[in-house]
Amino acid sequence: MPGTTARDAFRVLGGARLVGEVHVSGAKNSALKLMAASLLAVGKSTILNVPDIADVEIMSELLVRLGCEVEYDRKSLSLTIDVPAEPGFRADYDLVRKMRASINVLGPLVTRIGRAEVALPGGDAIGSRGLDFHIKGLKELGAQAHSEHGYVIATAPDGLTGASVLLDFPSVGATENIMTAAVLAHGITTIDNAAREPDVVDLGEFLIAMGAKIEGLGTPLITITGVPKLNPAVHATLCDRIVAGTWAFAAAITQGDITIIGGRAEHLELPLDKLVAAGAVVTTTADGFRVKMDRRPSAFDIATLPYPGFPTDLQPMAISLNAIANGDSIVTENVFEGRFMFVNELKRLGANIQVDGHHAAISGVTHLSGAPVVATDIRAGAGLILAALVSEGETIVEDGFHIDRGYPGFAQALCSLGAEVSRI
């Protein structure tokens, strides 16, 4: 797994048209949650199609500190987790601060061993993402939960009891933590206004393979009937729709032609519709989909929303494309208020963007020019690299470790498509 530091950077020479095939591996946002859910059963669970990224290494270390044995085979992309009968219950700040998905050990630990202490998570600097929904949901299941000295502390010495949980917002993390807590609770739990993301469905299917009883995955109402015990299972991580979407935007922004093997077009219906409106031709293939663009893109408006709306994780790619598109556009961010942090970096390349609250007004320019920029989070970094591909001259994207957290072998894959990208 890449060993990176904050000084790592990507060097990109603009002007290439990306053509060829890329393979998309398992989803980061799914694999990490599957790893956390393995804590629900004693013994060895195996997760297949696990991406070789830095965040998987961090989650592996967290599970090891909780008493698990973790083995990762980079060749087969398979990961085996051997969970002890009595795992630890404390997830320390030095790891949790690096990755928000660490909070997903909260539900499995409190329901299985009756106690969890998880440091308030870090991860990407994209805005406030409070844990109120997580804590409220666990309380409704009967846990004692609160935040103290930088930790979320939850206890349920007598176990949890099923309840009706209504989420004010379809939070992915809260849905996942409540669902993993409810699978071993006494009775029936319903989660109303649940997140519908494919990653949530993937986690639910893993839990079902372990013996959980869950209905309504992929709908706003999930019903969980608690069982006394779960068993280890084998499960393959679903394809990473955000990585697949990134490659789709890479094809469009460079007026290229990329076949995305492993990508599932049905998980990207709205983003692909926007690319078609911009002038791209999108076709499904036997094992993925293809995006081809033969002209300068046309500008389009987007508003990010929970799935099946336009993903906030693809918003930076949409802004980068609109920055060189023909016409004006408005991008509205409804999920994370800090997503526009990277706009100032994009403006260093010559983009014409004005931000007002959670709206960005973009006037497309005919060309961008290379400059040093800084990645502020995983998706911002990928968006900047896409912009660098169509910038004149050289662009240095610093803090490349962010990109490594979500995109395995990104530089190599770009080079295989005809780009000039290197690590420095």
C-alpha positions as CSV (number, residue, x, y, z in Angstrom):
1,M,0.0,0.0,0.0
2,P,1.4,3.4,-0.8
3,G,3.6,4.9,1.9
4,T,3.1,8.6,1.4
5,T,3.8,11.9,3.1
6,A,2.3,15.3,2.8
7,R,5.2,16.3,0.5
8,D,4.2,13.8,-2.1
9,A,2.8,15.4,-5.2
10,F,1.6,14.6,-8.7
11,R,3.3,16.3,-11.7
12,V,0.9,16.6,-14.7
13,L,1.7,17.8,-18.2
14,G,-1.5,19.0,-19.9
15,G,-2.6,18.4,-23.4
16,A,-3.2,14.6,-23.6
17,R,-6.4,13.1,-24.9
18,L,-7.2,10.0,-22.7
19,V,-7.9,6.9,-24.8
20,G,-8.1,3.3,-23.7
21,E,-9.4,1.0,-20.9
22,V,-9.3,1.2,-17.2
23,H,-10.3,-1.3,-14.5
24,V,-12.2,-0.1,-11.5
25,S,-11.7,-2.1,-8.3
26,G,-13.8,-2.3,-5.1
27,A,-15.4,0.8,-3.6
28,K,-13.4,2.5,-0.8
29,N,-16.6,3.7,0.9
30,S,-17.9,0.1,0.9
31,A,-14.8,-1.9,1.7
32,L,-14.0,0.1,4.9
33,K,-17.5,-0.4,6.2
34,L,-17.4,-4.1,5.4
35,M,-14.2,-4.4,7.4
36,A,-15.7,-2.7,10.4
37,A,-18.8,-4.9,10.2
38,S,-16.6,-8.0,10.4
39,L,-16.4,-7.3,14.2
40,L,-20.0,-8.6,14.5
41,A,-18.9,-12.3,14.2
42,V,-16.2,-14.3,15.9
43,G,-13.8,-16.0,13.4
44,K,-12.5,-15.3,9.9
45,S,-14.4,-13.2,7.4
46,T,-13.0,-12.7,3.9
47,I,-13.7,-9.6,1.8
48,L,-12.8,-9.7,-1.9
49,N,-12.1,-6.9,-4.4
50,V,-10.6,-4.7,-1.7
51,P,-8.9,-1.7,-3.2
52,D,-5.1,-1.2,-2.5
53,I,-5.4,2.2,-0.9
54,A,-4.1,4.0,2.1
55,D,-7.4,4.0,3.9
56,V,-7.6,0.2,3.9
57,E,-4.2,0.1,5.6
58,I,-5.5,2.5,8.3
59,M,-8.7,0.5,8.9
60,S,-6.6,-2.7,9.0
61,E,-4.4,-1.2,11.7
62,L,-7.5,-0.1,13.7
63,L,-8.8,-3.7,13.6
64,V,-5.5,-5.1,14.7
65,R,-5.5,-2.7,17.7
66,L,-8.9,-4.1,18.5
67,G,-7.4,-7.6,18.7
68,C,-8.1,-8.8,15.2
69,E,-5.7,-10.5,12.8
70,V,-5.7,-9.0,9.4
71,E,-4.1,-10.3,6.2
72,Y,-4.3,-8.5,2.9
73,D,-3.2,-10.1,-0.4
74,R,-2.5,-7.4,-2.9
75,K,-2.4,-9.8,-5.8
76,S,-5.9,-11.2,-5.3
77,L,-7.2,-8.0,-3.6
78,S,-8.6,-10.2,-0.8
79,L,-8.6,-9.4,2.9
80,T,-9.1,-11.8,5.7
81,I,-10.1,-10.6,9.2
82,D,-9.9,-13.0,12.2
83,V,-12.1,-11.5,14.9
84,P,-11.5,-12.6,18.6
85,A,-14.2,-13.6,21.0
86,E,-13.4,-10.5,23.1
87,P,-12.2,-7.6,20.9
88,G,-11.1,-4.3,22.3
89,F,-13.6,-1.4,22.5
90,R,-11.4,1.7,22.1
91,A,-10.5,3.3,18.8
92,D,-7.8,5.8,19.4
93,Y,-7.5,9.3,18.0
94,D,-4.2,8.8,16.2
95,L,-5.8,6.5,13.7
96,V,-9.4,7.7,13.7
97,R,-8.3,11.3,12.9
98,K,-7.0,10.1,9.6
99,M,-10.2,8.5,8.3
100,R,-13.8,9.2,9.0
101,A,-14.9,5.6,8.2
102,S,-13.4,4.6,11.6
103,I,-16.6,5.7,13.2
104,N,-18.2,2.6,11.6
105,V,-16.8,0.3,14.4
106,L,-19.2,2.1,16.8
107,G,-22.4,0.1,16.0
108,P,-20.7,-3.3,15.8
109,L,-18.8,-3.0,19.0
110,V,-21.7,-1.6,21.1
111,T,-24.1,-4.3,20.0
112,R,-21.7,-7.2,20.2
113,I,-19.7,-6.5,23.4
114,G,-21.8,-3.7,25.0
115,R,-19.2,-1.0,24.9
116,A,-17.4,1.3,22.4
117,E,-15.2,4.3,22.7
118,V,-14.4,5.8,19.4
119,A,-12.5,9.1,18.9
120,L,-14.3,11.8,17.0
121,P,-13.2,11.1,13.4
122,G,-11.1,13.2,11.0
123,G,-10.7,12.5,7.3
124,D,-11.4,15.1,4.6
125,A,-11.7,18.8,5.2
126,I,-15.0,19.2,3.4
127,G,-17.2,20.6,6.2
128,S,-18.8,19.7,9.4
129,R,-20.2,16.1,9.6
130,G,-21.5,15.8,13.1
131,L,-22.4,12.5,14.7
132,D,-25.7,13.6,16.2
133,F,-27.7,11.2,14.0
134,H,-25.4,8.2,15.0
135,I,-25.7,9.0,18.7
136,K,-29.5,9.6,18.5
137,G,-30.1,6.4,16.7
138,L,-28.0,4.3,19.2
139,K,-29.9,5.9,22.1
140,E,-33.2,5.0,20.5
141,L,-32.0,1.4,20.5
142,G,-31.3,1.6,24.2
143,A,-27.7,2.5,24.4
144,Q,-26.2,5.1,26.7
145,A,-24.3,7.3,24.3
146,H,-22.5,10.7,24.6
147,S,-19.5,12.6,23.5
148,E,-16.7,13.2,26.1
149,H,-13.1,14.3,26.0
150,G,-13.0,13.9,22.2
151,Y,-14.6,10.4,22.2
152,V,-18.0,9.0,21.4
153,I,-18.7,6.6,24.3
154,A,-21.6,4.2,24.0
155,T,-22.6,1.4,26.3
156,A,-25.3,-1.3,26.3
157,P,-24.4,-3.9,28.9
158,D,-27.8,-5.6,28.6
159,G,-27.9,-5.4,24.8
160,L,-29.9,-3.3,22.5
161,T,-33.7,-3.4,21.7
162,G,-35.3,-2.8,18.4
163,A,-36.9,0.6,17.8
164,S,-38.3,2.9,15.1
165,V,-35.6,5.3,14.1
166,L,-36.4,8.3,11.9
167,L,-33.4,10.1,10.4
168,D,-33.8,13.9,9.8
169,F,-31.3,13.5,6.9
170,P,-30.5,10.3,5.0
171,S,-27.0,10.1,6.5
172,V,-25.0,7.2,5.1
173,G,-22.8,6.8,8.2
174,A,-25.7,7.0,10.6
175,T,-27.7,4.5,8.5
176,E,-24.8,2.1,8.5
177,N,-24.1,2.4,12.3
178,I,-27.7,2.0,13.2
179,M,-28.1,-1.0,10.9
180,T,-25.0,-2.8,12.2
181,A,-26.1,-2.1,15.8
182,A,-29.7,-3.4,15.1
183,V,-28.7,-6.8,13.6
184,L,-28.0,-8.2,17.1
185,A,-30.6,-6.2,18.9
186,H,-33.7,-7.8,20.5
187,G,-36.7,-7.3,18.3
188,I,-37.4,-5.3,15.1
189,T,-35.8,-2.0,14.1
190,T,-36.9,0.2,11.3
191,I,-34.8,3.0,9.8
192,D,-37.0,5.6,8.1
193,N,-35.4,8.1,5.7
194,A,-32.5,5.7,5.4
195,A,-29.6,6.3,3.0
196,R,-30.1,4.5,-0.3
197,E,-26.5,4.5,-1.6
198,P,-25.2,1.3,-3.2
199,D,-22.5,1.2,-0.5
200,V,-25.3,0.9,2.1
201,V,-26.9,-1.9,0.1
202,D,-23.5,-3.7,-0.2
203,L,-23.0,-3.5,3.6
204,G,-26.5,-4.9,4.1
205,E,-25.9,-7.8,1.7
206,F,-22.7,-8.7,3.7
207,L,-24.7,-8.6,6.9
208,I,-27.3,-10.9,5.4
209,A,-24.5,-13.3,4.3
210,M,-23.5,-13.3,8.0
211,G,-27.0,-14.3,9.0
212,A,-28.7,-11.0,9.6
213,K,-32.4,-10.4,8.7
214,I,-32.7,-7.2,6.7
215,E,-35.4,-6.0,4.3
216,G,-35.8,-2.8,2.3
217,L,-32.1,-2.2,1.3
218,G,-31.9,0.5,-1.4
219,T,-35.2,2.1,-0.2
220,P,-35.9,4.8,2.3
221,L,-37.3,2.3,4.9
222,I,-35.0,-0.5,6.1
223,T,-36.4,-3.2,8.5
224,I,-34.0,-5.2,10.6
225,T,-35.1,-8.2,12.7
226,G,-32.4,-8.9,15.3
227,V,-30.8,-12.3,15.6
228,P,-28.8,-13.8,18.5
229,K,-25.6,-14.4,16.6
230,L,-23.9,-13.7,13.3
231,N,-21.3,-15.9,11.6
232,P,-18.2,-15.0,9.5
233,A,-18.8,-14.7,5.8
234,V,-17.2,-14.2,2.4
235,H,-18.3,-11.2,0.4
236,A,-17.0,-9.3,-2.7
237,T,-17.0,-5.5,-2.5
238,L,-19.0,-3.7,-5.2
239,C,-17.4,-1.6,-7.8
240,D,-16.4,2.0,-6.8
241,R,-18.9,4.2,-8.5
242,I,-17.0,7.4,-7.6
243,V,-13.8,6.1,-9.2
244,A,-15.8,5.0,-12.2
245,G,-17.5,8.4,-12.4
246,T,-14.1,10.1,-12.2
247,W,-12.9,8.2,-15.2
248,A,-16.1,9.1,-17.0
249,F,-15.4,12.8,-16.4
250,A,-11.8,12.3,-17.4
251,A,-12.9,11.1,-20.8
252,A,-15.2,14.1,-21.2
253,I,-12.9,16.8,-20.1
254,T,-10.0,15.6,-22.3
255,Q,-12.3,14.9,-25.3
256,G,-11.2,11.3,-25.0
257,D,-12.6,7.8,-25.2
258,I,-12.4,5.6,-22.2
259,T,-13.9,2.2,-21.5
260,I,-14.5,1.7,-17.8
261,I,-14.3,-2.0,-17.0
262,G,-16.1,-2.9,-13.8
263,G,-18.1,0.3,-13.8
264,R,-21.9,0.0,-13.3
265,A,-23.7,2.7,-15.3
266,E,-26.9,2.1,-13.3
267,H,-25.2,3.5,-10.2
268,L,-24.2,6.7,-12.1
269,E,-27.4,7.4,-13.9
270,L,-27.6,11.2,-13.2
271,P,-23.9,12.0,-13.7
272,L,-23.8,10.1,-17.0
273,D,-27.0,11.9,-18.1
274,K,-25.2,15.2,-17.4
275,L,-22.2,14.1,-19.5
276,V,-24.5,13.2,-22.3
277,A,-26.0,16.7,-22.0
278,A,-22.5,18.1,-22.2
279,G,-22.0,16.3,-25.5
280,A,-20.5,12.9,-24.6
281,V,-21.6,9.6,-26.0
282,V,-22.2,7.0,-23.2
283,T,-22.7,3.3,-24.1
284,T,-22.9,0.3,-21.8
285,T,-20.7,-2.7,-22.5
286,A,-20.7,-6.3,-21.3
287,D,-18.5,-5.6,-18.4
288,G,-18.8,-1.8,-17.8
289,F,-19.5,1.3,-19.9
290,R,-17.7,3.6,-22.4
291,V,-17.6,7.4,-22.5
292,K,-16.5,9.2,-25.6
293,M,-16.3,13.0,-26.3
294,D,-15.4,14.5,-29.6
295,R,-15.8,18.2,-28.9
296,R,-15.5,20.9,-26.3
297,P,-18.1,20.1,-23.6
298,S,-21.2,22.2,-23.1
299,A,-21.8,23.6,-19.6
300,F,-24.4,22.1,-17.4
301,D,-25.9,22.8,-14.0
302,I,-25.9,20.4,-11.0
303,A,-27.1,20.2,-7.5
304,T,-25.6,17.6,-5.2
305,L,-28.1,15.4,-3.2
306,P,-28.0,12.1,-1.5
307,Y,-28.3,9.0,-3.7
308,P,-29.9,8.7,-6.3
309,G,-29.1,12.5,-6.7
310,F,-25.8,13.8,-8.1
311,P,-23.0,12.6,-5.8
312,T,-21.2,15.3,-3.8
313,D,-18.0,13.2,-4.3
314,L,-18.2,13.9,-8.1
315,Q,-18.9,17.6,-7.6
316,P,-15.2,18.7,-8.0
317,M,-15.0,16.8,-11.3
318,A,-18.1,18.5,-12.5
319,I,-16.7,21.9,-11.6
320,S,-13.4,21.1,-13.4
321,L,-15.3,20.1,-16.5
322,N,-17.5,23.2,-16.4
323,A,-14.5,25.4,-16.0
324,I,-13.4,24.6,-19.6
325,A,-16.9,24.0,-21.0
326,N,-18.7,26.2,-23.5
327,G,-21.2,28.4,-21.6
328,D,-22.1,29.3,-18.0
329,S,-23.2,27.0,-15.2
330,I,-24.3,26.9,-11.6
331,V,-23.1,24.2,-9.2
332,T,-25.0,23.9,-5.9
333,E,-23.6,22.0,-3.0
334,N,-26.3,20.6,-0.7
335,V,-24.3,18.0,1.3
336,F,-20.9,19.3,2.5
337,E,-20.4,23.0,2.9
338,G,-16.6,22.7,2.7
339,R,-16.6,21.2,-0.8
340,F,-15.8,24.5,-2.5
341,M,-12.5,24.9,-0.7
342,F,-10.7,23.5,-3.8
343,V,-12.2,26.3,-6.0
344,N,-9.5,28.7,-5.0
345,E,-6.9,26.1,-6.2
346,L,-8.8,25.7,-9.5
347,K,-8.8,29.5,-10.0
348,R,-5.0,29.4,-9.8
349,L,-5.2,27.4,-13.1
350,G,-7.3,30.2,-14.6
351,A,-10.8,29.0,-13.9
352,N,-13.5,31.7,-13.8
353,I,-15.6,30.8,-10.7
354,Q,-17.5,32.9,-8.2
355,V,-18.7,31.2,-5.0
356,D,-21.7,32.6,-3.1
357,G,-22.7,30.4,-0.1
358,H,-23.4,26.9,-1.4
359,H,-23.5,28.0,-5.0
360,A,-20.7,28.3,-7.5
361,A,-21.2,30.3,-10.7
362,I,-18.8,29.1,-13.5
363,S,-18.0,30.8,-16.8
364,G,-16.2,28.3,-19.0
365,V,-12.8,29.4,-20.5
366,T,-11.1,28.1,-23.6
367,H,-8.0,27.1,-21.7
368,L,-6.4,26.7,-18.3
369,S,-2.7,27.1,-17.5
370,G,-0.6,25.0,-15.3
371,A,0.4,26.1,-11.8
372,P,1.2,24.6,-8.3
373,V,-2.0,23.7,-6.5
374,V,-2.9,21.8,-3.3
375,A,-5.3,18.9,-2.9
376,T,-7.5,19.6,0.1
377,D,-9.3,16.2,0.1
378,I,-9.5,13.0,-2.0
379,R,-12.1,14.2,-4.5
380,A,-10.7,17.7,-4.8
381,G,-7.3,16.2,-5.6
382,A,-8.8,14.1,-8.4
383,G,-10.7,17.1,-9.7
384,L,-7.5,19.2,-9.8
385,I,-5.7,16.4,-11.7
386,L,-8.5,16.4,-14.3
387,A,-8.2,20.1,-14.7
388,A,-4.4,19.8,-14.9
389,L,-4.9,17.3,-17.9
390,V,-6.4,20.2,-19.9
391,S,-4.1,22.9,-18.7
392,E,-1.2,24.3,-20.7
393,G,2.2,23.3,-19.4
394,E,3.0,21.7,-16.0
395,T,0.8,21.5,-13.0
396,I,2.0,20.2,-9.6
397,V,-0.8,18.9,-7.3
398,E,0.6,18.8,-3.8
399,D,-0.6,16.7,-0.8
400,G,-1.0,13.8,-3.1
401,F,-1.6,11.5,-0.1
402,H,-5.2,12.5,-0.2
403,I,-5.6,11.1,-3.7
404,D,-3.9,7.8,-2.7
405,R,-6.7,7.4,-0.1
406,G,-9.3,6.8,-2.8
407,Y,-7.6,6.1,-6.1
408,P,-5.3,3.0,-6.3
409,G,-2.5,3.4,-8.9
410,F,-4.0,6.7,-10.2
411,A,-0.8,8.0,-11.9
412,Q,-0.1,4.6,-13.6
413,A,-3.7,4.4,-14.9
414,L,-3.6,7.9,-16.3
415,C,-0.3,7.1,-18.1
416,S,-1.8,4.0,-19.6
417,L,-4.4,6.2,-21.2
418,G,-1.9,8.6,-22.7
419,A,-1.4,11.2,-20.0
420,E,2.0,12.4,-18.8
421,V,1.7,12.1,-15.0
422,S,4.4,11.3,-12.5
423,R,4.9,11.2,-8.7
424,I,7.5,13.6,-7.2
